[in-house]
Amino acid sequence: MNKTLAGLSAFKNLDSLLIALLGFILLLIYTGHTGIGISPDSIVYVSVARNIHEYGALLDYTLKPIVDFPIFYPLFLSTAAFFSGLDPVAAGPWLNALLFALVIFCTGNLIESFQGKNRIYKLVILLCIAISPSLFDVYAMFWSETLFILLSLLFLIAFRSYMRTRSITALLFCSFIAAITCITRYAGITVIATGLMMMVFDRSLEWRKKTGHCLLFGFLSITLLAANLIHNRLVAESLTGPRESGITSLGDNIFYYGKVICWWLPALDEHPGAYMSTAIVLFLIVCVVYLKRVWFVKGYTTTENCFAAFFIVYTVFIIGVSTLSHFEQINNRFISPVYIPMLIVLTCWIPKTIVRLPVVKRYIALAGAGIVLIAFQAGELVKLYGMYQEVSEYGIAGYTDDSWKNSQTARFLRKHSSAFKPGHELYSNAAEAVYFNGGLRATSLPHWIEDHDIHDFFCKDAVYVIWFHAVDDPDLLNLSALRKRADVLKQYSFKDGDIYLVKPQLYNKR
C-alpha cells in the first residue's frame, strides 16, 4: 500500500519535474553566448563570495564590509562555489538554471494543493513560467531575486503545512524560512508580513492561539535580519548603507509598476495610457478576492489565498519603498517576485468554474480559455525569442557582454597595472567595472550628496580617475565638476574610456 502511494506521489510530480527540466535547459541555452549577466549589484555579490574564501570575511570589491545588501546571497554563492570548485561567475549559468528549475517544481507542488485542481491547468501555468520573459530577465542575471523568489515559494509551501496542522513545529519551520528570506533581500520582510496577515485575518483561529502564534512567528522571523543590521551598525555605523529620500511620486511609481505588469500581459505593453489603470484595477481585484475569503471564511486557508496575500503585501511594499526612498526606477527585476502570484490569482478559479458549467457552456468556456492561453503564450514566446536573438548576438547586457569583454580600457588595466604611480589612489565612475573587468581595486567617485566624501576627495594631492564612457551615473561627481576644483590631466585615451591624473591640491594652491 505504501509503495503504491509513493509511486502515485512521484507520478503526481513527474509533470512538474519534466517542465522544470525544460526550464533548466532553456535557461542554459539563453545564457550560452557570454554566460551569466553581471550588473553592478552582481559584482558586489560575486566579490563578497570570493573574499569569503580569500579573506574569510564579508568584504566587497573595495575590501569594505557589505552593508547595502543582506549577507545570505553572497554566502549562498560562496557555498555553491566551494562545492562546485568553480568561480561563482563560471558556475552562474548552472546555478541559476537550477534555481529556475526549482521555482517551476515548487510552483507545481503548490498547485497540487489547489481546490478543484486540474492537471491541464497545472501544465499550462508551469509552461507559462518556463517561457516567461519576466523570469528569464531575472534568472539570466546574478541577482538575489533569483534566490528570493524560490524562498518565497518555499515559505508558501511551509505555511500551507502550518495552516493544515496549526502546529508549533510547522510554525517554527515557517519562521526559519522567513528569517533566511529576510537576509537574502531586505524585501524579505514582505514574507513575514504575509504570514502575519494570513494569521491575523484567519477567523477560524482562536484569538489567544492566534496572538501567541503571531508573536512567536514575528519574533523568530526577524532575528537574523536584526543580527544582520546590528552587524552592519558595528562595522560601518549604518544599518543598510546610505539611503536617499524618494524623488519619484506615488503616482509615478504606480505608473512604472503598471508598465511592467502590462509588459507581462498580451496587447497592453504598447499602450502607456493603460499602465496606471491596469496596476490599480489588478491590485483592487486581488484585494477584493482576498477580502471576500476573509469575510466568508470559506477558502481562506487555501494556497491560492496565500498567493493573493503575498501579492498584496509585496505590491504595497515595493511601491511604498520606491516612493519614500530613492533608488532605481521600478522595473521587472524589482516586481518579478509577484509574477507567479499574479498568474495564479488571475487564473486559479478557471478550472473549477468550467467544471460546474453545463456541457455546452463548458465547451464554449474551454474554447475561450484556450484562445486567451494561446495569445498569452504566443506573446511570451515572441518576447522571449526577441530577447534571445539579442543576447545570442551581443551577450546579456552587463559586464559580461561583448562590449565589456572587448573593452580597450579594461584590457589596458589588466595588462598595465604598473602604469599607475604607487601612492596614488584609483577612483572611477564605475569602480565595479575596474574590479570585474580590469582586475584592479578602485573607489567610486563621491556622490553629490556625500559632502564629507567630496571634501576628502578634494583634499588629496593626486589620484587617478578611470572614466568609462558607457557608464552615466548622474549621482556621482562628473568630469566637469572635477575640472572646476582640480587639475585634470589626461594620461591615456581609449575608444571606450579615459584615464586621468587628478590633482586637487595643486589646483587649490593657486
Secondary structure as GFF3:
##gff-version 3
##sequence-region A 1 510
A	DSSP	alpha_helix	2	12	.	.	.	ID=ss1
A	DSSP	alpha_helix	14	30	.	.	.	ID=ss2
A	DSSP	alpha_helix	40	55	.	.	.	ID=ss3
A	DSSP	alpha_helix	72	84	.	.	.	ID=ss4
A	DSSP	alpha_helix	88	111	.	.	.	ID=ss5
A	DSSP	alpha_helix	119	130	.	.	.	ID=ss6
A	DSSP	alpha_helix	133	139	.	.	.	ID=ss7
A	DSSP	alpha_helix	145	165	.	.	.	ID=ss8
A	DSSP	alpha_helix	168	182	.	.	.	ID=ss9
A	DSSP	three_ten_helix	186	188	.	.	.	ID=ss10
A	DSSP	alpha_helix	189	200	.	.	.	ID=ss11
A	DSSP	alpha_helix	207	236	.	.	.	ID=ss12
A	DSSP	beta_strand	244	245	.	.	.	ID=ss13
A	DSSP	alpha_helix	250	264	.	.	.	ID=ss14
A	DSSP	three_ten_helix	272	274	.	.	.	ID=ss15
A	DSSP	alpha_helix	275	296	.	.	.	ID=ss16
A	DSSP	alpha_helix	303	324	.	.	.	ID=ss17
A	DSSP	beta_strand	325	326	.	.	.	ID=ss18
A	DSSP	alpha_helix	332	335	.	.	.	ID=ss19
A	DSSP	three_ten_helix	336	338	.	.	.	ID=ss20
A	DSSP	alpha_helix	339	347	.	.	.	ID=ss21
A	DSSP	alpha_helix	350	356	.	.	.	ID=ss22
A	DSSP	alpha_helix	359	394	.	.	.	ID=ss23
A	DSSP	alpha_helix	402	405	.	.	.	ID=ss24
A	DSSP	alpha_helix	408	415	.	.	.	ID=ss25
A	DSSP	three_ten_helix	417	419	.	.	.	ID=ss26
A	DSSP	beta_strand	425	428	.	.	.	ID=ss27
A	DSSP	alpha_helix	431	436	.	.	.	ID=ss28
A	DSSP	beta_strand	443	444	.	.	.	ID=ss29
A	DSSP	alpha_helix	451	457	.	.	.	ID=ss30
A	DSSP	beta_strand	463	468	.	.	.	ID=ss31
A	DSSP	alpha_helix	479	485	.	.	.	ID=ss32
A	DSSP	beta_strand	487	493	.	.	.	ID=ss33
A	DSSP	beta_strand	497	503	.	.	.	ID=ss34
A	DSSP	alpha_helix	504	508	.	.	.	ID=ss35
###
